[in-house]
Amino acid sequence: MKIKKDIFEPIDKDEEELINAIDRDEFVEIPNQENKIKKYTSYFKKAFKKDKRITIRVDHHDLKEIQDKAIESGIPYQTLISAVLHKFARGKMDIGV
């Protein structure tokens, strides 16, 4: 499938690379895609099961920055906060405390 670049201008370099990869037929359909999605979704849910609720107060500027980063990452901001806490709790992130 050829994408007409004169009709569709890439937004950035990453998107241009994606278009070029599609043009080179580097993408193939994953066999049993629906089953694989279900499988990995269940892995994710088990790994990130949330069973406690907390309430915290944060500076509104910090929250806005976190929300912006979450949008860039394509995930909900609460999921991003939870992932950061998870990494810190597991010793995979050091904040110098």
MMTF fields as JSON, N, C-alpha, C and O atoms, coordinates in Angstrom:
{
  "mmtfVersion": "1.0.0",
  "mmtfProducer": "UNKNOWN",
  "numBonds": 387,
  "numAtoms": 388,
  "numGroups": 97,
  "numChains": 1,
  "numModels": 1,
  "chainsPerModel": [1],
  "groupsPerChain": [97],
  "chainIdList": ["A"],
  "bondAtomList": [4, 2, 8, 6, 12, 10, 16, 14, 20, 18, 24, 22, 28, 26, 32, 30, 36, 34, 40, 38, 44, 42, 48, 46, 52, 50, 56, 54, 60, 58, 64, 62, 68, 66, 72, 70, 76, 74, 80, 78, 84, 82, 88, 86, 92, 90, 96, 94, 100, 98, 104, 102, 108, 106, 112, 110, 116, 114, 120, 118, 124, 122, 128, 126, 132, 130, 136, 134, 140, 138, 144, 142, 148, 146, 152, 150, 156, 154, 160, 158, 164, 162, 168, 166, 172, 170, 176, 174, 180, 178, 184, 182, 188, 186, 192, 190, 196, 194, 200, 198, 204, 202, 208, 206, 212, 210, 216, 214, 220, 218, 224, 222, 228, 226, 232, 230, 236, 234, 240, 238, 244, 242, 248, 246, 252, 250, 256, 254, 260, 258, 264, 262, 268, 266, 272, 270, 276, 274, 280, 278, 284, 282, 288, 286, 292, 290, 296, 294, 300, 298, 304, 302, 308, 306, 312, 310, 316, 314, 320, 318, 324, 322, 328, 326, 332, 330, 336, 334, 340, 338, 344, 342, 348, 346, 352, 350, 356, 354, 360, 358, 364, 362, 368, 366, 372, 370, 376, 374, 380, 378, 384, 382],
  "bondOrderList": [1, 1, 1, 1, 1, 1, 1, 1, 1, 1, 1, 1, 1, 1, 1, 1, 1, 1, 1, 1, 1, 1, 1, 1, 1, 1, 1, 1, 1, 1, 1, 1, 1, 1, 1, 1, 1, 1, 1, 1, 1, 1, 1, 1, 1, 1, 1, 1, 1, 1, 1, 1, 1, 1, 1, 1, 1, 1, 1, 1, 1, 1, 1, 1, 1, 1, 1, 1, 1, 1, 1, 1, 1, 1, 1, 1, 1, 1, 1, 1, 1, 1, 1, 1, 1, 1, 1, 1, 1, 1, 1, 1, 1, 1, 1, 1],
  "groupList": [{"groupName": "MET", "atomNameList": ["N", "CA", "C", "O"], "elementList": ["N", "C", "C", "O"], "formalChargeList": [0, 0, 0, 0], "bondAtomList": [1, 0, 2, 1, 3, 2], "bondOrderList": [1, 1, 2], "singleLetterCode": "M", "chemCompType": "L-PEPTIDE LINKING"}, {"groupName": "LYS", "atomNameList": ["N", "CA", "C", "O"], "elementList": ["N", "C", "C", "O"], "formalChargeList": [0, 0, 0, 0], "bondAtomList": [1, 0, 2, 1, 3, 2], "bondOrderList": [1, 1, 2], "singleLetterCode": "K", "chemCompType": "L-PEPTIDE LINKING"}, {"groupName": "ILE", "atomNameList": ["N", "CA", "C", "O"], "elementList": ["N", "C", "C", "O"], "formalChargeList": [0, 0, 0, 0], "bondAtomList": [1, 0, 2, 1, 3, 2], "bondOrderList": [1, 1, 2], "singleLetterCode": "I", "chemCompType": "L-PEPTIDE LINKING"}, {"groupName": "ASP", "atomNameList": ["N", "CA", "C", "O"], "elementList": ["N", "C", "C", "O"], "formalChargeList": [0, 0, 0, 0], "bondAtomList": [1, 0, 2, 1, 3, 2], "bondOrderList": [1, 1, 2], "singleLetterCode": "D", "chemCompType": "L-PEPTIDE LINKING"}, {"groupName": "PHE", "atomNameList": ["N", "CA", "C", "O"], "elementList": ["N", "C", "C", "O"], "formalChargeList": [0, 0, 0, 0], "bondAtomList": [1, 0, 2, 1, 3, 2], "bondOrderList": [1, 1, 2], "singleLetterCode": "F", "chemCompType": "L-PEPTIDE LINKING"}, {"groupName": "GLU", "atomNameList": ["N", "CA", "C", "O"], "elementList": ["N", "C", "C", "O"], "formalChargeList": [0, 0, 0, 0], "bondAtomList": [1, 0, 2, 1, 3, 2], "bondOrderList": [1, 1, 2], "singleLetterCode": "E", "chemCompType": "L-PEPTIDE LINKING"}, {"groupName": "PRO", "atomNameList": ["N", "CA", "C", "O"], "elementList": ["N", "C", "C", "O"], "formalChargeList": [0, 0, 0, 0], "bondAtomList": [1, 0, 2, 1, 3, 2], "bondOrderList": [1, 1, 2], "singleLetterCode": "P", "chemCompType": "L-PEPTIDE LINKING"}, {"groupName": "LEU", "atomNameList": ["N", "CA", "C", "O"], "elementList": ["N", "C", "C", "O"], "formalChargeList": [0, 0, 0, 0], "bondAtomList": [1, 0, 2, 1, 3, 2], "bondOrderList": [1, 1, 2], "singleLetterCode": "L", "chemCompType": "L-PEPTIDE LINKING"}, {"groupName": "ASN", "atomNameList": ["N", "CA", "C", "O"], "elementList": ["N", "C", "C", "O"], "formalChargeList": [0, 0, 0, 0], "bondAtomList": [1, 0, 2, 1, 3, 2], "bondOrderList": [1, 1, 2], "singleLetterCode": "N", "chemCompType": "L-PEPTIDE LINKING"}, {"groupName": "ALA", "atomNameList": ["N", "CA", "C", "O"], "elementList": ["N", "C", "C", "O"], "formalChargeList": [0, 0, 0, 0], "bondAtomList": [1, 0, 2, 1, 3, 2], "bondOrderList": [1, 1, 2], "singleLetterCode": "A", "chemCompType": "L-PEPTIDE LINKING"}, {"groupName": "ARG", "atomNameList": ["N", "CA", "C", "O"], "elementList": ["N", "C", "C", "O"], "formalChargeList": [0, 0, 0, 0], "bondAtomList": [1, 0, 2, 1, 3, 2], "bondOrderList": [1, 1, 2], "singleLetterCode": "R", "chemCompType": "L-PEPTIDE LINKING"}, {"groupName": "VAL", "atomNameList": ["N", "CA", "C", "O"], "elementList": ["N", "C", "C", "O"], "formalChargeList": [0, 0, 0, 0], "bondAtomList": [1, 0, 2, 1, 3, 2], "bondOrderList": [1, 1, 2], "singleLetterCode": "V", "chemCompType": "L-PEPTIDE LINKING"}, {"groupName": "GLN", "atomNameList": ["N", "CA", "C", "O"], "elementList": ["N", "C", "C", "O"], "formalChargeList": [0, 0, 0, 0], "bondAtomList": [1, 0, 2, 1, 3, 2], "bondOrderList": [1, 1, 2], "singleLetterCode": "Q", "chemCompType": "L-PEPTIDE LINKING"}, {"groupName": "TYR", "atomNameList": ["N", "CA", "C", "O"], "elementList": ["N", "C", "C", "O"], "formalChargeList": [0, 0, 0, 0], "bondAtomList": [1, 0, 2, 1, 3, 2], "bondOrderList": [1, 1, 2], "singleLetterCode": "Y", "chemCompType": "L-PEPTIDE LINKING"}, {"groupName": "THR", "atomNameList": ["N", "CA", "C", "O"], "elementList": ["N", "C", "C", "O"], "formalChargeList": [0, 0, 0, 0], "bondAtomList": [1, 0, 2, 1, 3, 2], "bondOrderList": [1, 1, 2], "singleLetterCode": "T", "chemCompType": "L-PEPTIDE LINKING"}, {"groupName": "SER", "atomNameList": ["N", "CA", "C", "O"], "elementList": ["N", "C", "C", "O"], "formalChargeList": [0, 0, 0, 0], "bondAtomList": [1, 0, 2, 1, 3, 2], "bondOrderList": [1, 1, 2], "singleLetterCode": "S", "chemCompType": "L-PEPTIDE LINKING"}, {"groupName": "HIS", "atomNameList": ["N", "CA", "C", "O"], "elementList": ["N", "C", "C", "O"], "formalChargeList": [0, 0, 0, 0], "bondAtomList": [1, 0, 2, 1, 3, 2], "bondOrderList": [1, 1, 2], "singleLetterCode": "H", "chemCompType": "L-PEPTIDE LINKING"}, {"groupName": "GLY", "atomNameList": ["N", "CA", "C", "O"], "elementList": ["N", "C", "C", "O"], "formalChargeList": [0, 0, 0, 0], "bondAtomList": [1, 0, 2, 1, 3, 2], "bondOrderList": [1, 1, 2], "singleLetterCode": "G", "chemCompType": "PEPTIDE LINKING"}],
  "groupTypeList": [0, 1, 2, 1, 1, 3, 2, 4, 5, 6, 2, 3, 1, 3, 5, 5, 5, 7, 2, 8, 9, 2, 3, 10, 3, 5, 4, 11, 5, 2, 6, 8, 12, 5, 8, 1, 2, 1, 1, 13, 14, 15, 13, 4, 1, 1, 9, 4, 1, 1, 3, 1, 10, 2, 14, 2, 10, 11, 3, 16, 16, 3, 7, 1, 5, 2, 12, 3, 1, 9, 2, 5, 15, 17, 2, 6, 13, 12, 14, 7, 2, 15, 9, 11, 7, 16, 1, 4, 9, 10, 17, 1, 0, 3, 2, 17, 11],
  "groupIdList": [1, 2, 3, 4, 5, 6, 7, 8, 9, 10, 11, 12, 13, 14, 15, 16, 17, 18, 19, 20, 21, 22, 23, 24, 25, 26, 27, 28, 29, 30, 31, 32, 33, 34, 35, 36, 37, 38, 39, 40, 41, 42, 43, 44, 45, 46, 47, 48, 49, 50, 51, 52, 53, 54, 55, 56, 57, 58, 59, 60, 61, 62, 63, 64, 65, 66, 67, 68, 69, 70, 71, 72, 73, 74, 75, 76, 77, 78, 79, 80, 81, 82, 83, 84, 85, 86, 87, 88, 89, 90, 91, 92, 93, 94, 95, 96, 97],
  "secStructList": [7, 7, 7, 7, 6, 6, 6, 1, 7, 7, 1, 1, 2, 2, 2, 2, 2, 2, 2, 2, 2, 2, 2, 6, 6, 7, 7, 7, 7, 7, 6, 6, 2, 2, 2, 2, 2, 2, 2, 2, 2, 2, 2, 2, 2, 2, 2, 6, 7, 7, 7, 7, 7, 7, 7, 7, 7, 7, 7, 2, 2, 2, 2, 2, 2, 2, 2, 2, 2, 2, 2, 2, 2, 6, 1, 7, 2, 2, 2, 2, 2, 2, 2, 2, 2, 2, 2, 2, 2, 6, 6, 1, 7, 7, 7, 7, 7],
  "xCoordList": [0.846, 0.0, 0.891, 1.663, 0.8, 1.579, 0.779, -0.388, 1.385, 0.721, 1.201, 2.404, 0.272, 0.633, 1.078, 0.268, 2.362, 2.909, 2.487, 2.496, 2.11, 1.677, 0.284, -0.066, -0.511, -1.836, -1.735, -2.414, -0.883, -0.743, 0.675, 1.598, 0.856, 2.179, 2.421, 1.579, 3.558, 3.852, 3.943, 4.412, 3.487, 3.523, 4.957, 5.37, 5.704, 7.07, 7.922, 7.452, 9.173, 10.108, 9.644, 9.76, 9.119, 8.646, 7.525, 7.506, 6.599, 5.496, 5.999, 5.501, 6.971, 7.541, 8.211, 8.075, 8.933, 9.564, 8.509, 8.705, 7.395, 6.308, 5.734, 5.511, 5.5, 4.974, 5.94, 5.515, 7.229, 8.226, 8.272, 8.428, 8.136, 8.125, 6.903, 7.003, 5.761, 4.552, 4.778, 4.426, 5.363, 5.636, 6.583, 6.491, 7.492, 8.443, 7.871, 8.582, 6.593, 5.917, 6.626, 6.753, 7.086, 7.776, 6.803, 7.222, 5.535, 4.547, 3.777, 3.339, 3.619, 2.836, 1.755, 1.908, 0.675, -0.414, 0.02, 0.645, -0.316, 0.023, -1.039, -2.23, -0.613, -1.602, -2.268, -1.613, -3.557, -4.317, -4.184, -4.024, -4.251, -4.041, -4.98, -4.544, -6.26, -7.228, -6.851, -6.937, -6.434, -6.041, -4.802, -4.71, -3.851, -2.629, -2.935, -2.36, -3.835, -4.222, -4.849, -4.516, -5.755, -6.386, -5.359, -5.42, -4.41, -3.37, -2.524, -2.334, -2.018, -1.147, -1.922, -1.369, -3.185, -4.022, -4.196, -4.141, -4.405, -4.556, -3.254, -3.284, -2.097, -0.807, -0.683, -0.274, -1.046, -0.939, -1.831, -1.401, -3.078, -4.018, -3.531, -3.691, -2.939, -2.425, -1.2, -1.035, -0.354, 0.877, 0.601, 1.328, -0.446, -0.723, -2.061, -2.755, -2.414, -3.664, -3.613, -2.66, -4.634, -4.709, -5.753, -6.914, -5.336, -6.299, -6.376, -7.076, -5.667, -5.725, -5.919, -5.367, -6.702, -6.964, -6.271, -6.31, -5.635, -5.008, -5.473, -5.934, -5.341, -5.628, -4.385, -3.849, -3.931, -2.762, -3.057, -3.911, -2.347, -2.435, -1.151, -0.053, -1.308, -0.154, -0.341, -1.461, 0.765, 0.737, 0.04, 0.3, -0.83, -1.601, -0.72, -1.073, 0.43, 1.349, 1.956, 2.092, 2.321, 2.875, 1.847, 2.176, 0.601, -0.443, -0.637, -0.802, -0.619, -0.78, 0.356, 0.118, 1.58, 2.733, 2.593, 2.883, 2.147, 1.942, 0.861, 1.021, -0.228, -1.308, -0.821, -1.18, -0.009, 0.543, 1.436, 1.36, 2.286, 3.165, 2.349, 2.7, 1.271, 0.408, -0.241, -0.329, -0.692, -1.291, -0.258, -0.574, 0.972, 2.035, 2.296, 2.607, 2.166, 2.418, 1.211, 1.328, 0.049, -1.16, -1.775, -2.461, -1.529, -2.112, -2.794, -2.461, -3.737, -4.364, -3.326, -2.383, -3.512, -2.501, -2.402, -1.315, -3.516, -3.456, -2.643, -1.955, -2.72, -1.911, -0.436, 0.407, -0.12, 1.267, 1.792, 2.899, 1.009, 1.414, 1.628, 2.613, 0.71, 0.831, 2.086, 2.761, 2.407, 3.605, 4.872, 5.815, 4.892, 6.057, 6.216, 7.324, 5.114, 5.163, 5.622, 6.401, 5.136, 5.519, 7.02, 7.677, 7.565, 9.004, 9.813, 10.823, 9.372, 10.083, 10.046, 11.066, 8.87, 8.716, 9.586, 10.067, 9.789, 10.587, 12.084, 12.886, 12.462, 13.862, 14.392, 15.606, 13.491, 13.917, 14.015, 14.365, 13.706, 13.763, 14.309, 13.851, 15.269, 15.872, 15.629, 15.945, 15.076, 14.843, 15.808, 15.635, 16.82, 17.856, 17.435, 17.941, 16.521, 16.072, 16.856, 16.648],
  "yCoordList": [-1.172, 0.0, 1.234, 1.434, 2.043, 3.271, 4.433, 4.606, 5.226, 6.411, 7.615, 7.847, 8.37, 9.551, 10.656, 11.216, 10.97, 11.969, 13.379, 14.266, 13.604, 14.946, 15.248, 16.411, 14.201, 14.396, 14.414, 15.188, 13.556, 13.401, 13.755, 12.975, 14.901, 15.31, 14.761, 14.935, 14.099, 13.589, 14.725, 15.823, 14.43, 15.429, 15.651, 16.785, 14.566, 14.675, 13.552, 12.781, 13.472, 12.487, 11.061, 10.185, 10.822, 9.48, 9.039, 7.9, 9.942, 9.593, 9.365, 8.487, 10.146, 9.952, 8.576, 7.892, 8.174, 6.854, 5.751, 4.733, 5.946, 4.975, 4.846, 3.736, 5.962, 5.947, 5.228, 4.423, 5.508, 4.847, 3.341, 2.551, 2.944, 1.513, 0.829, -0.296, 1.497, 0.948, 0.808, -0.213, 1.828, 1.789, 0.645, 0.099, 0.279, -0.809, -2.179, -3.184, -2.215, -3.462, -4.157, -5.381, -3.378, -3.955, -4.422, -5.046, -4.133, -4.538, -5.736, -5.765, -6.719, -7.899, -8.093, -7.688, -8.715, -8.976, -10.054, -11.044, -9.851, -10.808, -11.905, -11.615, -13.169, -14.249, -14.286, -14.061, -14.566, -14.646, -13.368, -13.419, -12.24, -10.95, -10.746, -10.307, -11.059, -10.866, -11.696, -11.209, -12.943, -13.808, -13.266, -13.304, -12.763, -12.21, -10.945, -10.722, -10.128, -8.916, -9.304, -8.723, -10.285, -10.746, -11.309, -11.043, -12.093, -12.709, -11.645, -11.7, -10.677, -9.661, -8.675, -8.115, -8.461, -7.618, -8.273, -7.596, -9.582, -10.27, -10.23, -10.085, -10.357, -10.234, -8.857, -8.736, -7.826, -6.462, -6.272, -5.708, -6.744, -6.571, -7.274, -6.752, -8.454, -9.176, -8.477, -8.412, -7.961, -7.32, -5.987, -5.591, -5.296, -3.973, -3.911, -2.895, -5.013, -5.056, -4.024, -3.97, -3.229, -2.185, -2.603, -2.831, -2.702, -3.117, -2.148, -2.415, -1.037, -0.013, 1.346, 1.633, 2.17, 3.517, 4.49, 4.301, 5.536, 6.56, 7.936, 8.112, 8.888, 10.279, 11.09, 10.989, 11.893, 12.737, 14.145, 14.344, 15.1, 16.477, 16.784, 16.472, 17.401, 17.775, 19.207, 19.708, 19.839, 21.176, 21.128, 20.217, 22.076, 22.04, 22.121, 21.572, 22.805, 22.852, 21.473, 21.047, 20.78, 19.43, 18.496, 17.711, 18.579, 17.721, 17.997, 17.062, 19.246, 19.608, 19.015, 18.498, 19.087, 18.516, 17.0, 16.428, 16.357, 14.906, 14.551, 13.605, 15.292, 15.042, 15.228, 14.447, 16.252, 16.486, 15.316, 14.857, 14.835, 13.71, 12.443, 11.637, 12.273, 11.105, 11.159, 10.14, 12.335, 12.489, 12.154, 11.461, 12.638, 12.337, 10.832, 10.301, 10.15, 8.715, 7.898, 6.701, 8.538, 7.829, 6.985, 6.0, 7.372, 6.628, 7.601, 8.786, 7.129, 8.002, 8.479, 7.756, 9.698, 10.253, 9.455, 9.351, 8.882, 8.095, 6.818, 6.357, 6.254, 5.082, 5.456, 4.686, 6.627, 7.096, 7.272, 6.834, 7.902, 8.096, 6.743, 6.549, 5.812, 4.474, 3.763, 3.092, 3.903, 3.267, 3.844, 3.108, 5.152, 5.792, 5.289, 4.968, 5.223, 4.717, 3.262, 2.866, 2.472, 1.063, 0.923, 0.133, 1.676, 1.618, 2.038, 1.414, 3.096, 3.565, 2.508, 2.225, 1.927, 0.919, -0.31, -0.942, -0.65, -1.819, -1.494, -2.367, -0.244, 0.139, 0.357, 0.377, 0.521, 0.736, 2.209, 2.57, 3.062, 4.504, 5.136, 4.822, 6.009, 6.666, 8.166, 8.782, 8.746, 10.192, 10.92, 12.107, 10.208, 10.839, 11.156, 12.104, 10.377, 10.613, 9.727, 9.756],
  "zCoordList": [0.0, 0.0, 0.0, 0.937, -1.007, -1.132, -0.573, -0.925, 0.286, 0.83, 0.041, -0.084, -0.484, -1.271, -0.331, 0.408, -0.36, 0.55, 0.186, 1.039, -1.088, -1.463, -0.898, -0.704, -0.636, -0.046, 1.477, 2.151, 1.998, 3.445, 3.853, 3.621, 4.448, 4.918, 6.32, 7.201, 6.54, 7.874, 8.891, 8.588, 10.089, 11.166, 11.652, 11.892, 11.791, 12.293, 11.695, 10.858, 12.132, 11.587, 11.879, 11.022, 13.081, 13.425, 12.497, 12.028, 12.237, 11.356, 9.925, 9.22, 9.51, 8.172, 8.069, 7.055, 9.122, 9.137, 9.089, 8.424, 9.789, 9.767, 8.355, 7.872, 7.708, 6.335, 5.403, 4.575, 5.528, 4.683, 4.946, 4.014, 6.21, 6.544, 5.932, 5.44, 5.96, 5.333, 3.829, 3.237, 3.216, 1.777, 1.406, 0.307, 2.319, 2.052, 2.426, 2.386, 2.787, 3.194, 4.353, 4.361, 5.331, 6.476, 7.563, 8.538, 7.406, 8.4, 7.882, 6.732, 8.744, 8.391, 9.451, 10.603, 9.036, 9.973, 10.961, 10.582, 12.215, 13.258, 13.252, 13.365, 13.12, 13.178, 14.554, 15.572, 14.581, 15.845, 16.666, 17.885, 16.001, 16.662, 17.85, 18.914, 17.679, 18.766, 19.993, 21.121, 19.78, 20.9, 21.603, 22.83, 20.821, 21.418, 22.219, 23.285, 21.703, 22.439, 23.774, 24.807, 23.76, 24.999, 25.973, 27.173, 25.447, 26.272, 26.976, 28.191, 26.205, 26.79, 27.659, 28.606, 27.347, 28.201, 29.562, 30.589, 29.578, 30.866, 31.661, 32.883, 30.974, 31.656, 32.314, 33.469, 31.549, 32.049, 33.267, 34.274, 33.177, 34.288, 35.549, 36.652, 35.39, 36.554, 37.143, 38.362, 36.272, 36.735, 37.418, 38.328, 36.983, 37.514, 38.234, 38.195, 38.892, 39.64, 40.761, 41.538, 40.822, 41.842, 42.869, 42.527, 44.129, 45.134, 46.316, 47.292, 46.232, 47.279, 46.637, 45.574, 47.29, 46.814, 47.782, 48.998, 47.223, 48.06, 47.597, 46.47, 48.482, 48.148, 48.487, 49.591, 47.531, 47.775, 47.271, 46.408, 47.817, 47.34, 46.584, 47.044, 45.416, 44.608, 44.112, 44.008, 43.815, 43.246, 41.889, 41.103, 41.6, 40.36, 39.114, 38.07, 39.215, 38.071, 37.807, 36.66, 38.908, 38.754, 38.129, 37.24, 38.593, 38.039, 36.552, 35.767, 36.162, 34.758, 33.924, 32.833, 34.429, 33.722, 33.595, 32.544, 34.671, 34.638, 33.628, 32.856, 33.624, 32.667, 31.232, 30.35, 30.994, 29.655, 29.227, 28.087, 30.153, 29.832, 29.574, 28.712, 30.318, 30.112, 28.734, 28.049, 28.328, 26.996, 25.926, 24.959, 26.087, 25.131, 25.053, 23.986, 26.201, 26.257, 25.838, 25.574, 25.775, 25.378, 26.477, 26.202, 27.729, 28.849, 29.804, 29.808, 30.61, 31.603, 32.632, 32.955, 33.137, 34.047, 35.338, 35.908, 35.819, 37.05, 36.831, 37.742, 35.644, 35.308, 35.29, 35.751, 34.765, 34.75, 36.178, 36.492, 37.029, 38.427, 39.096, 39.809, 38.869, 39.452, 38.96, 39.74, 37.67, 37.113, 37.738, 38.03, 37.94, 38.574, 40.01, 40.44, 40.741, 42.12, 42.148, 43.015, 41.197, 41.116, 40.885, 41.563, 39.94, 39.661, 40.878, 41.201, 41.555, 42.739, 43.84, 44.468, 44.071, 45.118, 44.849, 45.789, 43.593, 43.208, 43.109, 42.774, 43.397, 43.352, 41.947, 41.739, 40.97, 39.588, 39.248, 38.124, 40.218, 40.005, 41.285, 42.384, 41.138, 42.295, 42.194, 41.176, 43.233, 43.221, 44.15, 44.428, 44.626, 45.427, 46.856, 47.457, 47.397, 48.782, 49.701, 50.914]
}
